[in-house]
């Protein structure tokens, strides 16, 4: 299994050289049944290679130092709304888990995201500190109006959360959080080194290295426990394909927000 350093080196090469593309891509499901552990490895690699967090033009431009402070402020405002929604999403995943064991695992994620006593500050709180490091006030961030695309995405997320059935596939199977544990600290480094953001304002990005690695392990365990037939493996694979497409739209919304803030700089 590749080390975190090797995975970050692999992603950095993509950040440095990948062309800007307009649409997401995702490979087709495996043609044959795989052992559950092998399947979990395959889906993890597919998500890493095709994640919006790695390939979306918004992120490529961010990592190449192309944004202005005003554009980063627009991102901070836009991103706050989905950080709050993430807690709601995870709470519904917990509520609809198939077994008690799965509920316990998902409860760890909710506690981490929401900042329950004993596990640190909530992730929206850490994001607010990022915005403050860019010169915004908390009120400016919390009362900001998201782009129409983000509003549509948030409404769809809320509907999807409410419509989940007990025992169905979790809306988030955590493989994308493995990507987060790899790339978010890289983003934090870029914000400090390329944009002059105070290091103490990038705690949100550093905090996800350990938290999301834990979350991704939870996802891997759940996938292995469920991926025991060809039909379920195909369902899980297509679930991730749809999730990656949805995530691409979220980054489209970030791109729209920074373009609206300062079009000439994009």
C-alpha positions in Angstrom: 0.0 0.0 0.0 1.4 3.4 -1.0 2.5 5.8 1.8 0.8 9.1 2.4 4.0 10.8 1.1 3.9 8.8 -2.1 0.2 9.6 -2.6 0.8 13.3 -2.1 3.7 13.2 -4.6 1.4 11.5 -7.1 -1.3 14.1 -6.6 1.2 17.0 -6.8 2.3 15.8 -10.2 -1.4 16.1 -11.3 -1.7 19.6 -9.8 1.4 20.7 -11.7 0.6 19.2 -15.1 -3.1 18.3 -15.5 -5.0 20.1 -18.2 -8.2 22.0 -17.2 -11.2 19.9 -18.1 -14.9 20.9 -18.1 -16.5 17.6 -17.2 -15.9 14.8 -14.6 -14.8 11.3 -15.7 -15.1 7.9 -13.9 -14.1 4.4 -15.1 -16.7 1.7 -15.6 -17.3 -1.0 -12.9 -15.0 -4.0 -12.8 -16.1 -6.7 -15.3 -15.8 -9.5 -12.8 -16.5 -10.1 -9.1 -13.6 -9.0 -6.8 -12.8 -10.1 -3.3 -14.3 -7.4 -1.1 -10.9 -6.2 0.1 -9.7 -6.0 -3.5 -12.8 -4.2 -4.6 -12.4 -1.6 -1.8 -8.8 -1.0 -3.1 -10.1 -0.6 -6.6 -12.8 1.9 -5.7 -10.4 3.9 -3.6 -7.9 4.2 -6.5 -10.7 5.1 -8.9 -11.9 7.9 -6.6 -8.4 9.3 -6.1 -7.7 9.3 -9.8 -11.0 11.0 -10.7 -11.8 13.2 -7.7 -12.9 16.8 -8.2 -10.5 17.6 -5.3 -7.7 16.5 -7.6 -8.8 17.4 -11.1 -11.4 20.2 -11.0 -10.1 23.4 -12.6 -11.0 25.3 -9.5 -8.5 23.3 -7.5 -5.8 23.2 -10.2 -5.9 27.0 -10.3 -5.9 27.2 -6.5 -2.8 25.0 -6.3 -1.1 27.0 -9.1 -1.5 30.2 -7.1 -3.8 31.9 -9.6 -6.4 33.5 -7.2 -6.6 36.9 -5.6 -7.4 37.5 -1.9 -10.9 38.7 -2.9 -11.5 35.4 -4.8 -10.4 33.4 -1.8 -12.8 35.3 0.3 -15.6 34.4 -2.1 -14.6 30.7 -1.7 -14.6 31.0 2.1 -18.1 32.3 2.0 -19.4 29.8 -0.4 -17.8 26.8 1.3 -19.2 27.6 4.7 -22.7 26.6 3.7 -21.7 23.1 2.6 -19.6 22.6 5.7 -22.7 23.0 7.8 -24.8 20.8 5.5 -22.1 18.0 5.9 -23.1 17.6 9.6 -26.7 17.2 8.6 -25.8 14.7 5.9 -23.7 12.6 8.3 -26.4 12.7 11.0 -28.8 11.1 8.6 -26.3 8.5 7.5 -26.0 7.6 11.2 -29.8 7.5 11.6 -30.2 5.1 8.7 -27.3 2.8 9.3 -27.9 -0.9 8.7 -26.6 -2.2 12.1 -25.6 -1.1 15.5 -22.0 -1.6 14.7 -22.3 0.6 11.6 -24.2 3.2 13.7 -21.3 3.4 16.1 -18.8 3.9 13.3 -20.9 6.6 11.7 -21.4 8.3 15.1 -17.6 8.9 15.3 -17.9 10.9 12.0 -20.7 13.0 13.3 -18.9 13.7 16.5 -15.8 14.8 14.6 -17.6 17.0 12.2 -19.9 18.7 14.8 -17.1 19.2 17.4 -18.9 17.2 20.2 -17.2 17.6 23.6 -13.8 15.9 23.7 -13.1 15.8 20.0 -12.2 19.4 19.2 -13.8 22.3 17.4 -16.5 21.7 14.8 -15.4 21.8 11.2 -17.6 24.8 10.4 -15.9 26.6 13.2 -12.5 25.9 11.8 -13.7 27.1 8.4 -14.8 30.4 9.9 -11.3 30.9 11.2 -10.0 30.3 7.7 -12.4 33.1 6.5 -11.2 35.4 9.3 -7.6 34.7 8.2 -8.6 36.1 4.8 -9.9 39.3 6.4 -13.6 38.4 6.6 -15.8 38.7 9.7 -17.9 35.7 10.9 -21.0 37.6 10.2 -20.0 38.2 6.6 -19.4 34.5 6.2 -22.5 33.2 8.1 -24.9 35.6 6.4 -23.5 35.3 2.9 -25.8 34.1 0.1 -24.5 31.1 -1.7 -24.6 31.0 -5.5 -27.8 29.6 -7.1 -25.9 26.4 -8.0 -24.9 25.8 -4.4 -28.4 26.5 -3.3 -29.7 23.8 -5.7 -27.0 21.4 -4.4 -27.9 22.0 -0.8 -31.6 21.5 -1.4 -30.8 18.2 -3.2 -28.6 17.2 -0.3 -31.3 17.8 2.2 -33.9 15.9 0.2 -31.5 13.0 -0.3 -30.8 12.9 3.4 -34.5 12.8 4.3 -35.2 10.1 1.8 -32.5 7.6 2.8 -33.9 4.3 3.9 -32.6 2.3 6.9 -30.0 -0.2 5.7 -29.5 1.3 2.3 -26.1 2.3 1.0 -24.9 5.4 3.0 -25.1 8.6 1.0 -21.4 9.1 1.7 -19.2 5.9 1.7 -16.2 7.8 2.8 -13.8 7.0 0.0 -13.7 10.7 -1.0 -12.5 11.4 2.5 -9.4 9.4 1.9 -8.7 11.8 -0.9 -9.4 14.7 1.6 -6.8 13.4 4.0 -4.3 13.5 1.2 -5.1 16.8 -0.4 -6.5 19.1 2.2 -3.1 19.6 4.0 -1.6 20.3 0.5 -4.2 23.0 0.0 -3.3 24.4 3.4 0.4 24.6 2.5 -0.5 26.3 -0.8 -2.6 28.9 1.0 0.2 29.8 3.4 3.1 29.6 0.8 1.4 31.0 -2.3 -1.2 33.3 -0.9 0.2 34.5 2.5 -2.7 33.2 4.6 -1.7 33.0 8.2 -0.8 29.4 9.2 -3.1 29.5 12.2 -6.0 30.2 9.8 -5.5 26.9 7.9 -6.2 24.6 10.8 -9.3 23.3 8.9 -7.1 21.9 6.2 -4.6 20.3 8.6 -7.3 18.8 10.9 -8.7 16.8 8.0 -5.6 14.8 7.6 -6.2 12.6 10.7 -10.0 12.9 10.8 -10.6 12.0 7.2 -8.1 9.2 7.3 -10.2 7.7 10.1 -13.4 8.4 8.3 -12.1 6.7 5.1 -11.2 3.6 7.1 -14.7 3.5 8.4 -15.9 3.7 4.8 -13.5 0.9 3.7 -14.8 -1.4 6.5 -18.4 -0.7 5.5 -17.7 -1.4 1.8 -15.9 -4.6 2.6 -18.8 -5.8 4.8 -21.3 -5.1 2.0 -19.5 -5.8 -1.3 -20.1 -9.5 -1.2 -22.0 -10.0 -4.5 -21.4 -8.8 -8.0 -24.7 -6.9 -7.9 -23.8 -5.0 -4.7 -20.3 -4.2 -6.1 -21.8 -2.7 -9.2 -24.3 -0.7 -7.1 -21.4 0.7 -4.9 -19.3 1.5 -7.9 -22.1 3.4 -9.7 -22.9 5.1 -6.4 -19.3 6.5 -6.3 -19.6 7.5 -9.9 -22.7 9.6 -9.1 -21.1 11.0 -6.0 -18.0 12.2 -7.9 -20.3 13.9 -10.5 -22.2 15.6 -7.7 -18.9 16.8 -6.1 -17.8 18.2 -9.4 -20.9 20.4 -9.4 -20.0 21.7 -6.0 -16.6 22.8 -7.3 -18.3 24.3 -10.3 -20.2 26.4 -7.7 -16.9 27.5 -6.1 -15.6 28.5 -9.5 -18.7 30.5 -10.1 -18.3 32.3 -6.8 -14.7 33.3 -7.4 -15.6 34.4 -11.0 -18.4 36.6 -9.7 -16.1 38.1 -7.1 -13.4 39.1 -9.6 -13.9 37.9 -13.1 -10.8 39.5 -14.6 -8.6 37.4 -12.3 -9.8 34.0 -13.5 
